[in-house]
Amino acid sequence: MLATLCVLAIAYRFYGAFIAAKVLALDDRRPTPAHTQYDGQNFTPTNKWVLFGHHFAAITGAGPLIGPVLAAQFGWAPGLLWILAGVVLGGAVHDFIILTSSVRRGGRSLAEIARREIGPVAGAITGVAILFIVVVALAGLGIVVVNALAESAWGTFTIAVSIPLALLMGLYMYKLRPGNIGQGTAFGVVGLLAAVVFGKTIAASAVGASLFSLSKGQITFAIAAYGFIASVLPVWMLLCPRDYLSSFMKIGTIAALVLGVMWINPELKLEAVTKFAGGGGPIVPGTLFPFVFITIACGAISGFHALVGSGTTPKMVDRESHCRHIGYGSMLIEGLVGVTSLVAAASLYPGDYFAINVPPGKFAELGMHTVELPALSAAVGETLVGRTGGSVSLAVGMAQIFSGIPGMKHLFDYWYHFAIMFEALFILTTIDTGTRVARFLVQELFGKLWRPFARTDWVPGSLVSTGAVVLAWAWFLHTGSIATIWPMFGIANQLLAATALCVGTSVIVNSGRGRYAWVTILPLCFVATTTMVAGYQSIRDNFLPLALDPSKGKVVQGWIDTIVTIVLMGCAVTVIGDSARKWLRAAASGAAGGSGIGGAAHVQEHVQR
């Protein structure tokens, strides 16, 4: 853990500063769209700490929590190495550059930036790819919440309370006492902690059990309704204060977990590399290479972040210099989240870890035995066997670490449900922001056909576009499972990251700083290669067999998964090819001018164009 903290601190201090000064040349004299396009609803200057909280809460969904837990099937060492290398050299660079690029282009979306920097074909293809990816990503995030909260009245009550708390915080901080962040924050944090403490009593009552003990179908409907409402309301009313409130719980919990790990120093009971590294694992289909790189997506690098970095966040950045703090810094913290999740999962006995994360029938075939799981189930008051999806095993691992602190052992059930609340807050704040980002994209695309539709403040357009997005991801959520949705989510997410790195490289080259393009080209080559291999293997071994075998009862789902993955791979290949062609042209132009990529001749050509 100490080594992880040192790596992240050094990366922010030196590599982040290098990108800010040399690659992007941040300048606070440039006005941001929060000032030039201020409307009090979507474009509004925001305190950098509040915006850091919103951005961190929005980007940090299920990925850094669940991905490392599922990838622990391969052992803890591969995941740890990928998270640290990926976040420093890939993920944080990706987020920082896309956020700054959007800020300098009026808060435009990733698709619009691609159209301007690469060309109309790349822009259109990126827009199509993003729509597919958002739908799959939100379904992948949502299914984790469904599996964690189904039949858990305590956890559902706590999450439900966070919504009115956020509404009251937004009303207080933005309307009743503008700028008074401290009091609003204290009210929200105390209220959320109280919900966790008193949730056990309320959930145990007859009324509480009837209201908050919901089935998977009911949880799915509730999440869809929340995503719709949060997307159409003004950002100050629900989305920003709720994300800000969530960020306190997230950062506070991660800080406590880091200290807990350093204090307790839990034994990593899972092997550094398990026997499933060569394939045949019961949780993640496939081998360590390439599937560890798509199973752990958000903790290392995530294309979904490009949607937030070119969606809600750039419309609220007060100064350009804040982009390093918000973009690069937030992603490094997400990497820390990934490492702590991996440690929590690896601290479980292998038999307990697999018994939670695979169905009972499949676990019986592994020849393993549980060690502490029966006692843990009794302490929590819920059945933990076969609770697939990663969220429950993570909560158990976190609760074990916290309850290992002297005097805390008798509070295991509180720590467990606190961890469930912590995970659900992570995920729901990504769902509300992701739905809003998708709504902006839909309005932007169809606004080219009918101009009024592009106005983000036009209520009919907002309602129609939001409804279409929510219905799409809710269908995947209702019909899929963690075994089918998560691999496709990982492939879609990493392909979007590759696309965004293409856009970022084009921004660097077109700005005349092509000599620094290696900062995005290197992670692009790695992410694109591993994800293409994973996509091909997933189609061949997982999705297509479902489509061709009617006895499994998932023919439609198999075909949809296959077609969506092929479309996404085709979009990524097209954008990468179109981008590379333009980079080579820029290199030739620069060479003619005697200064390489980004040389004087190319800069002059770009300015004239």
TAMO-V999296 format. One record per residue. N is the residue number from 0. RES is the residue in one small letter. PHI is phi in whole degrees, 0 to 359 (NA if undefined). NEAR is the number of other C-alpha atoms within 8 Angstrom. Layout:
n=N res=RES phi=PHI near=NEAR
n=N res=RES phi=PHI near=NEAR
This chain:
n=0 res=m phi=NA near=7
n=1 res=l phi=299 near=5
n=2 res=a phi=297 near=6
n=3 res=t phi=298 near=10
n=4 res=l phi=298 near=9
n=5 res=c phi=294 near=8
n=6 res=v phi=299 near=9
n=7 res=l phi=291 near=11
n=8 res=a phi=294 near=8
n=9 res=i phi=296 near=9
n=10 res=a phi=297 near=10
n=11 res=y phi=295 near=12
n=12 res=r phi=293 near=8
n=13 res=f phi=253 near=8
n=14 res=y phi=290 near=9
n=15 res=g phi=297 near=12
n=16 res=a phi=294 near=10
n=17 res=f phi=299 near=9
n=18 res=i phi=294 near=11
n=19 res=a phi=297 near=11
n=20 res=a phi=275 near=9
n=21 res=k phi=265 near=7
n=22 res=v phi=280 near=10
n=23 res=l phi=255 near=10
n=24 res=a phi=51 near=8
n=25 res=l phi=299 near=8
n=26 res=d phi=216 near=7
n=27 res=d phi=290 near=8
n=28 res=r phi=285 near=4
n=29 res=r phi=281 near=7
n=30 res=p phi=289 near=9
n=31 res=t phi=270 near=14
n=32 res=p phi=298 near=16
n=33 res=a phi=299 near=14
n=34 res=h phi=263 near=11
n=35 res=t phi=287 near=7
n=36 res=q phi=237 near=8
n=37 res=y phi=305 near=11
n=38 res=d phi=226 near=7
n=39 res=g phi=76 near=6
n=40 res=q phi=239 near=8
n=41 res=n phi=255 near=11
n=42 res=f phi=260 near=13
n=43 res=t phi=204 near=13
n=44 res=p phi=299 near=11
n=45 res=t phi=229 near=9
n=46 res=n phi=310 near=7
n=47 res=k phi=296 near=10
n=48 res=w phi=285 near=6
n=49 res=v phi=296 near=9
n=50 res=l phi=291 near=15
n=51 res=f phi=302 near=11
n=52 res=g phi=297 near=14
n=53 res=h phi=297 near=14
n=54 res=h phi=294 near=13
n=55 res=f phi=298 near=13
n=56 res=a phi=295 near=16
n=57 res=a phi=288 near=15
n=58 res=i phi=277 near=10
n=59 res=t phi=267 near=13
n=60 res=g phi=258 near=16
n=61 res=a phi=285 near=12
n=62 res=g phi=307 near=13
n=63 res=p phi=289 near=18
n=64 res=l phi=272 near=15
n=65 res=i phi=271 near=13
n=66 res=g phi=307 near=16
n=67 res=p phi=298 near=17
n=68 res=v phi=294 near=15
n=69 res=l phi=293 near=12
n=70 res=a phi=287 near=14
n=71 res=a phi=298 near=13
n=72 res=q phi=308 near=12
n=73 res=f phi=276 near=14
n=74 res=g phi=115 near=15
n=75 res=w phi=276 near=15
n=76 res=a phi=293 near=8
n=77 res=p phi=300 near=11
n=78 res=g phi=295 near=14
n=79 res=l phi=297 near=10
n=80 res=l phi=296 near=8
n=81 res=w phi=293 near=10
n=82 res=i phi=299 near=14
n=83 res=l phi=294 near=13
n=84 res=a phi=293 near=10
n=85 res=g phi=294 near=11
n=86 res=v phi=288 near=15
n=87 res=v phi=287 near=12
n=88 res=l phi=266 near=10
n=89 res=g phi=240 near=13
n=90 res=g phi=298 near=13
n=91 res=a phi=292 near=16
n=92 res=v phi=296 near=14
n=93 res=h phi=306 near=15
n=94 res=d phi=293 near=14
n=95 res=f phi=299 near=13
n=96 res=i phi=290 near=11
n=97 res=i phi=293 near=14
n=98 res=l phi=299 near=15
n=99 res=t phi=296 near=12
n=100 res=s phi=299 near=11
n=101 res=s phi=291 near=16
n=102 res=v phi=301 near=16
n=103 res=r phi=282 near=9
n=104 res=r phi=238 near=8
n=105 res=g phi=71 near=10
n=106 res=g phi=76 near=12
n=107 res=r phi=293 near=11
n=108 res=s phi=285 near=11
n=109 res=l phi=299 near=15
n=110 res=a phi=296 near=12
n=111 res=e phi=291 near=10
n=112 res=i phi=296 near=14
n=113 res=a phi=299 near=14
n=114 res=r phi=298 near=13
n=115 res=r phi=284 near=9
n=116 res=e phi=270 near=10
n=117 res=i phi=251 near=13
n=118 res=g phi=153 near=9
n=119 res=p phi=297 near=9
n=120 res=v phi=295 near=7
n=121 res=a phi=298 near=14
n=122 res=g phi=297 near=15
n=123 res=a phi=294 near=10
n=124 res=i phi=294 near=11
n=125 res=t phi=298 near=14
n=126 res=g phi=299 near=13
n=127 res=v phi=296 near=8
n=128 res=a phi=299 near=13
n=129 res=i phi=297 near=10
n=130 res=l phi=300 near=11
n=131 res=f phi=298 near=10
n=132 res=i phi=293 near=13
n=133 res=v phi=299 near=12
n=134 res=v phi=300 near=12
n=135 res=v phi=293 near=14
n=136 res=a phi=296 near=12
n=137 res=l phi=294 near=12
n=138 res=a phi=294 near=13
n=139 res=g phi=296 near=13
n=140 res=l phi=288 near=13
n=141 res=g phi=295 near=14
n=142 res=i phi=294 near=12
n=143 res=v phi=293 near=13
n=144 res=v phi=296 near=13
n=145 res=v phi=301 near=11
n=146 res=n phi=294 near=12
n=147 res=a phi=279 near=12
n=148 res=l phi=263 near=13
n=149 res=a phi=302 near=11
n=150 res=e phi=64 near=9
n=151 res=s phi=247 near=11
n=152 res=a phi=295 near=14
n=153 res=w phi=298 near=13
n=154 res=g phi=294 near=14
n=155 res=t phi=295 near=11
n=156 res=f phi=299 near=12
n=157 res=t phi=299 near=13
n=158 res=i phi=292 near=11
n=159 res=a phi=297 near=8
n=160 res=v phi=294 near=10
n=161 res=s phi=297 near=10
n=162 res=i phi=287 near=10
n=163 res=p phi=297 near=8
n=164 res=l phi=300 near=12
n=165 res=a phi=294 near=14
n=166 res=l phi=299 near=12
n=167 res=l phi=293 near=8
n=168 res=m phi=298 near=13
n=169 res=g phi=298 near=14
n=170 res=l phi=297 near=10
n=171 res=y phi=289 near=11
n=172 res=m phi=283 near=13
n=173 res=y phi=253 near=10
n=174 res=k phi=240 near=8
n=175 res=l phi=284 near=7
n=176 res=r phi=228 near=8
n=177 res=p phi=304 near=9
n=178 res=g phi=86 near=6
n=179 res=n phi=274 near=8
n=180 res=i phi=284 near=8
n=181 res=g phi=300 near=6
n=182 res=q phi=294 near=7
n=183 res=g phi=297 near=11
n=184 res=t phi=295 near=10
n=185 res=a phi=300 near=8
n=186 res=f phi=299 near=9
n=187 res=g phi=293 near=12
n=188 res=v phi=294 near=11
n=189 res=v phi=297 near=8
n=190 res=g phi=296 near=9
n=191 res=l phi=290 near=12
n=192 res=l phi=295 near=8
n=193 res=a phi=296 near=9
n=194 res=a phi=296 near=11
n=195 res=v phi=292 near=15
n=196 res=v phi=294 near=8
n=197 res=f phi=272 near=8
n=198 res=g phi=298 near=13
n=199 res=k phi=298 near=9
n=200 res=t phi=293 near=7
n=201 res=i phi=293 near=11
n=202 res=a phi=295 near=15
n=203 res=a phi=283 near=8
n=204 res=s phi=285 near=8
n=205 res=a phi=296 near=7
n=206 res=v phi=293 near=8
n=207 res=g phi=297 near=12
n=208 res=a phi=296 near=12
n=209 res=s phi=289 near=7
n=210 res=l phi=277 near=8
n=211 res=f phi=245 near=13
n=212 res=s phi=271 near=13
n=213 res=l phi=251 near=13
n=214 res=s phi=282 near=8
n=215 res=k phi=298 near=10
n=216 res=g phi=295 near=8
n=217 res=q phi=291 near=8
n=218 res=i phi=297 near=12
n=219 res=t phi=301 near=13
n=220 res=f phi=297 near=9
n=221 res=a phi=296 near=8
n=222 res=i phi=295 near=10
n=223 res=a phi=297 near=11
n=224 res=a phi=296 near=8
n=225 res=y phi=297 near=9
n=226 res=g phi=301 near=12
n=227 res=f phi=294 near=13
n=228 res=i phi=296 near=8
n=229 res=a phi=296 near=11
n=230 res=s phi=283 near=14
n=231 res=v phi=266 near=10
n=232 res=l phi=285 near=9
n=233 res=p phi=302 near=10
n=234 res=v phi=300 near=9
n=235 res=w phi=289 near=10
n=236 res=m phi=280 near=12
n=237 res=l phi=225 near=14
n=238 res=l phi=298 near=15
n=239 res=c phi=292 near=12
n=240 res=p phi=295 near=14
n=241 res=r phi=291 near=14
n=242 res=d phi=295 near=14
n=243 res=y phi=296 near=13
n=244 res=l phi=298 near=13
n=245 res=s phi=298 near=13
n=246 res=s phi=296 near=13
n=247 res=f phi=298 near=10
n=248 res=m phi=294 near=10
n=249 res=k phi=293 near=12
n=250 res=i phi=294 near=8
n=251 res=g phi=298 near=9
n=252 res=t phi=292 near=9
n=253 res=i phi=296 near=10
n=254 res=a phi=299 near=8
n=255 res=a phi=295 near=8
n=256 res=l phi=292 near=12
n=257 res=v phi=299 near=10
n=258 res=l phi=296 near=8
n=259 res=g phi=296 near=12
n=260 res=v phi=297 near=11
n=261 res=m phi=290 near=8
n=262 res=w phi=282 near=7
n=263 res=i phi=286 near=9
n=264 res=n phi=51 near=7
n=265 res=p phi=295 near=7
n=266 res=e phi=287 near=5
n=267 res=l phi=277 near=9
n=268 res=k phi=280 near=9
n=269 res=l phi=287 near=13
n=270 res=e phi=289 near=8
n=271 res=a phi=299 near=8
n=272 res=v phi=224 near=10
n=273 res=t phi=269 near=10
n=274 res=k phi=291 near=6
n=275 res=f phi=273 near=11
n=276 res=a phi=298 near=12
n=277 res=g phi=271 near=8
n=278 res=g phi=116 near=9
n=279 res=g phi=83 near=8
n=280 res=g phi=289 near=12
n=281 res=p phi=277 near=7
n=282 res=i phi=255 near=9
n=283 res=v phi=254 near=12
n=284 res=p phi=288 near=10
n=285 res=g phi=111 near=10
n=286 res=t phi=263 near=13
n=287 res=l phi=307 near=11
n=288 res=f phi=260 near=7
n=289 res=p phi=254 near=11
n=290 res=f phi=285 near=12
n=291 res=v phi=295 near=13
n=292 res=f phi=277 near=11
n=293 res=i phi=252 near=13
n=294 res=t phi=290 near=14
n=295 res=i phi=266 near=16
n=296 res=a phi=258 near=15
n=297 res=c phi=298 near=12
n=298 res=g phi=290 near=19
n=299 res=a phi=247 near=17
n=300 res=i phi=202 near=14
n=301 res=s phi=216 near=14
n=302 res=g phi=292 near=14
n=303 res=f phi=302 near=12
n=304 res=h phi=297 near=9
n=305 res=a phi=295 near=15
n=306 res=l phi=288 near=12
n=307 res=v phi=289 near=15
n=308 res=g phi=291 near=14
n=309 res=s phi=238 near=16
n=310 res=g phi=240 near=13
n=311 res=t phi=281 near=12
n=312 res=t phi=299 near=13
n=313 res=p phi=297 near=15
n=314 res=k phi=282 near=16
n=315 res=m phi=239 near=14
n=316 res=v phi=290 near=18
n=317 res=d phi=279 near=12
n=318 res=r phi=223 near=10
n=319 res=e phi=300 near=14
n=320 res=s phi=297 near=9
n=321 res=h phi=289 near=10
n=322 res=c phi=296 near=13
n=323 res=r phi=293 near=12
n=324 res=h phi=299 near=10
n=325 res=i phi=277 near=14
n=326 res=g phi=282 near=14
n=327 res=y phi=290 near=15
n=328 res=g phi=296 near=11
n=329 res=s phi=299 near=13
n=330 res=m phi=291 near=14
n=331 res=l phi=296 near=13
n=332 res=i phi=296 near=8
n=333 res=e phi=295 near=13
n=334 res=g phi=298 near=14
n=335 res=l phi=297 near=11
n=336 res=v phi=301 near=12
n=337 res=g phi=298 near=15
n=338 res=v phi=294 near=12
n=339 res=t phi=295 near=11
n=340 res=s phi=296 near=14
n=341 res=l phi=296 near=14
n=342 res=v phi=296 near=10
n=343 res=a phi=299 near=12
n=344 res=a phi=290 near=13
n=345 res=a phi=288 near=14
n=346 res=s phi=279 near=12
n=347 res=l phi=280 near=12
n=348 res=y phi=295 near=12
n=349 res=p phi=307 near=9
n=350 res=g phi=297 near=10
n=351 res=d phi=292 near=13
n=352 res=y phi=300 near=11
n=353 res=f phi=286 near=9
n=354 res=a phi=295 near=13
n=355 res=i phi=284 near=14
n=356 res=n phi=265 near=14
n=357 res=v phi=231 near=13
n=358 res=p phi=300 near=12
n=359 res=p phi=306 near=9
n=360 res=g phi=298 near=6
n=361 res=k phi=289 near=9
n=362 res=f phi=296 near=12
n=363 res=a phi=299 near=8
n=364 res=e phi=284 near=6
n=365 res=l phi=280 near=6
n=366 res=g phi=73 near=6
n=367 res=m phi=260 near=7
n=368 res=h phi=227 near=6
n=369 res=t phi=285 near=11
n=370 res=v phi=243 near=8
n=371 res=e phi=252 near=8
n=372 res=l phi=300 near=10
n=373 res=p phi=302 near=8
n=374 res=a phi=292 near=7
n=375 res=l phi=294 near=9
n=376 res=s phi=298 near=11
n=377 res=a phi=294 near=9
n=378 res=a phi=292 near=8
n=379 res=v phi=281 near=9
n=380 res=g phi=85 near=7
n=381 res=e phi=222 near=6
n=382 res=t phi=283 near=6
n=383 res=l phi=257 near=9
n=384 res=v phi=290 near=10
n=385 res=g phi=70 near=10
n=386 res=r phi=271 near=14
n=387 res=t phi=291 near=12
n=388 res=g phi=117 near=12
n=389 res=g phi=94 near=13
n=390 res=s phi=294 near=15
n=391 res=v phi=290 near=13
n=392 res=s phi=296 near=13
n=393 res=l phi=295 near=14
n=394 res=a phi=298 near=12
n=395 res=v phi=296 near=10
n=396 res=g phi=297 near=12
n=397 res=m phi=296 near=13
n=398 res=a phi=297 near=13
n=399 res=q phi=296 near=9
n=400 res=i phi=293 near=14
n=401 res=f phi=294 near=12
n=402 res=s phi=287 near=14
n=403 res=g phi=283 near=9
n=404 res=i phi=290 near=11
n=405 res=p phi=309 near=6
n=406 res=g phi=87 near=6
n=407 res=m phi=250 near=10
n=408 res=k phi=298 near=9
n=409 res=h phi=285 near=7
n=410 res=l phi=257 near=8
n=411 res=f phi=304 near=14
n=412 res=d phi=294 near=11
n=413 res=y phi=293 near=9
n=414 res=w phi=296 near=12
n=415 res=y phi=298 near=13
n=416 res=h phi=287 near=12
n=417 res=f phi=297 near=10
n=418 res=a phi=294 near=11
n=419 res=i phi=298 near=14
n=420 res=m phi=299 near=12
n=421 res=f phi=302 near=11
n=422 res=e phi=294 near=12
n=423 res=a phi=296 near=11
n=424 res=l phi=297 near=11
n=425 res=f phi=307 near=15
n=426 res=i phi=284 near=14
n=427 res=l phi=293 near=12
n=428 res=t phi=290 near=15
n=429 res=t phi=282 near=13
n=430 res=i phi=295 near=14
n=431 res=d phi=292 near=14
n=432 res=t phi=290 near=13
n=433 res=g phi=297 near=13
n=434 res=t phi=296 near=16
n=435 res=r phi=293 near=13
n=436 res=v phi=298 near=12
n=437 res=a phi=297 near=12
n=438 res=r phi=299 near=13
n=439 res=f phi=301 near=10
n=440 res=l phi=293 near=11
n=441 res=v phi=300 near=10
n=442 res=q phi=294 near=15
n=443 res=e phi=294 near=10
n=444 res=l phi=291 near=10
n=445 res=f phi=283 near=11
n=446 res=g phi=293 near=12
n=447 res=k phi=287 near=8
n=448 res=l phi=270 near=6
n=449 res=w phi=219 near=8
n=450 res=r phi=305 near=9
n=451 res=p phi=302 near=8
n=452 res=f phi=294 near=12
n=453 res=a phi=281 near=13
n=454 res=r phi=284 near=10
n=455 res=t phi=290 near=10
n=456 res=d phi=264 near=5
n=457 res=w phi=274 near=9
n=458 res=v phi=300 near=7
n=459 res=p phi=302 near=6
n=460 res=g phi=296 near=13
n=461 res=s phi=296 near=13
n=462 res=l phi=293 near=9
n=463 res=v phi=293 near=8
n=464 res=s phi=294 near=11
n=465 res=t phi=295 near=15
n=466 res=g phi=300 near=9
n=467 res=a phi=296 near=8
n=468 res=v phi=295 near=12
n=469 res=v phi=297 near=12
n=470 res=l phi=299 near=9
n=471 res=a phi=294 near=9
n=472 res=w phi=287 near=12
n=473 res=a phi=292 near=12
n=474 res=w phi=295 near=8
n=475 res=f phi=300 near=12
n=476 res=l phi=297 near=13
n=477 res=h phi=286 near=8
n=478 res=t phi=261 near=7
n=479 res=g phi=263 near=9
n=480 res=s phi=221 near=8
n=481 res=i phi=297 near=11
n=482 res=a phi=290 near=8
n=483 res=t phi=261 near=9
n=484 res=i phi=284 near=13
n=485 res=w phi=295 near=10
n=486 res=p phi=299 near=12
n=487 res=m phi=292 near=11
n=488 res=f phi=300 near=12
n=489 res=g phi=298 near=12
n=490 res=i phi=295 near=13
n=491 res=a phi=298 near=13
n=492 res=n phi=296 near=14
n=493 res=q phi=286 near=16
n=494 res=l phi=293 near=15
n=495 res=l phi=294 near=15
n=496 res=a phi=298 near=16
n=497 res=a phi=298 near=13
n=498 res=t phi=297 near=13
n=499 res=a phi=295 near=13
n=500 res=l phi=294 near=13
n=501 res=c phi=298 near=14
n=502 res=v phi=297 near=14
n=503 res=g phi=298 near=13
n=504 res=t phi=298 near=11
n=505 res=s phi=297 near=12
n=506 res=v phi=298 near=10
n=507 res=i phi=296 near=14
n=508 res=v phi=297 near=15
n=509 res=n phi=290 near=13
n=510 res=s phi=274 near=9
n=511 res=g phi=88 near=12
n=512 res=r phi=245 near=13
n=513 res=g phi=300 near=13
n=514 res=r phi=293 near=9
n=515 res=y phi=258 near=8
n=516 res=a phi=295 near=11
n=517 res=w phi=298 near=7
n=518 res=v phi=294 near=9
n=519 res=t phi=253 near=14
n=520 res=i phi=293 near=11
n=521 res=l phi=297 near=8
n=522 res=p phi=294 near=11
n=523 res=l phi=300 near=12
n=524 res=c phi=299 near=8
n=525 res=f phi=291 near=8
n=526 res=v phi=295 near=12
n=527 res=a phi=297 near=11
n=528 res=t phi=295 near=8
n=529 res=t phi=296 near=11
n=530 res=t phi=287 near=14
n=531 res=m phi=297 near=9
n=532 res=v phi=296 near=9
n=533 res=a phi=296 near=12
n=534 res=g phi=296 near=11
n=535 res=y phi=298 near=8
n=536 res=q phi=293 near=10
n=537 res=s phi=294 near=10
n=538 res=i phi=297 near=11
n=539 res=r phi=293 near=9
n=540 res=d phi=259 near=8
n=541 res=n phi=240 near=10
n=542 res=f phi=283 near=14
n=543 res=l phi=295 near=12
n=544 res=p phi=301 near=10
n=545 res=l phi=295 near=15
n=546 res=a phi=292 near=13
n=547 res=l phi=262 near=8
n=548 res=d phi=240 near=9
n=549 res=p phi=299 near=9
n=550 res=s phi=295 near=4
n=551 res=k phi=277 near=7
n=552 res=g phi=70 near=7
n=553 res=k phi=227 near=9
n=554 res=v phi=297 near=12
n=555 res=v phi=298 near=7
n=556 res=q phi=298 near=11
n=557 res=g phi=298 near=14
n=558 res=w phi=293 near=12
n=559 res=i phi=297 near=8
n=560 res=d phi=299 near=10
n=561 res=t phi=296 near=11
n=562 res=i phi=295 near=8
n=563 res=v phi=299 near=9
n=564 res=t phi=295 near=13
n=565 res=i phi=296 near=8
n=566 res=v phi=299 near=9
n=567 res=l phi=297 near=13
n=568 res=m phi=296 near=11
n=569 res=g phi=297 near=8
n=570 res=c phi=298 near=11
n=571 res=a phi=296 near=13
n=572 res=v phi=298 near=8
n=573 res=t phi=296 near=10
n=574 res=v phi=295 near=13
n=575 res=i phi=298 near=10
n=576 res=g phi=295 near=8
n=577 res=d phi=297 near=10
n=578 res=s phi=294 near=12
n=579 res=a phi=299 near=8
n=580 res=r phi=299 near=8
n=581 res=k phi=288 near=9
n=582 res=w phi=295 near=11
n=583 res=l phi=295 near=8
n=584 res=r phi=297 near=8
n=585 res=a phi=295 near=12
n=586 res=a phi=296 near=11
n=587 res=a phi=295 near=10
n=588 res=s phi=295 near=13
n=589 res=g phi=292 near=16
n=590 res=a phi=297 near=11
n=591 res=a phi=296 near=8
n=592 res=g phi=276 near=11
n=593 res=g phi=84 near=8
n=594 res=s phi=223 near=10
n=595 res=g phi=72 near=13
n=596 res=i phi=302 near=17
n=597 res=g phi=82 near=18
n=598 res=g phi=290 near=16
n=599 res=a phi=299 near=11
n=600 res=a phi=297 near=11
n=601 res=h phi=291 near=15
n=602 res=v phi=300 near=12
n=603 res=q phi=297 near=8
n=604 res=e phi=299 near=8
n=605 res=h phi=294 near=8
n=606 res=v phi=298 near=6
n=607 res=q phi=296 near=5
n=608 res=r phi=293 near=4
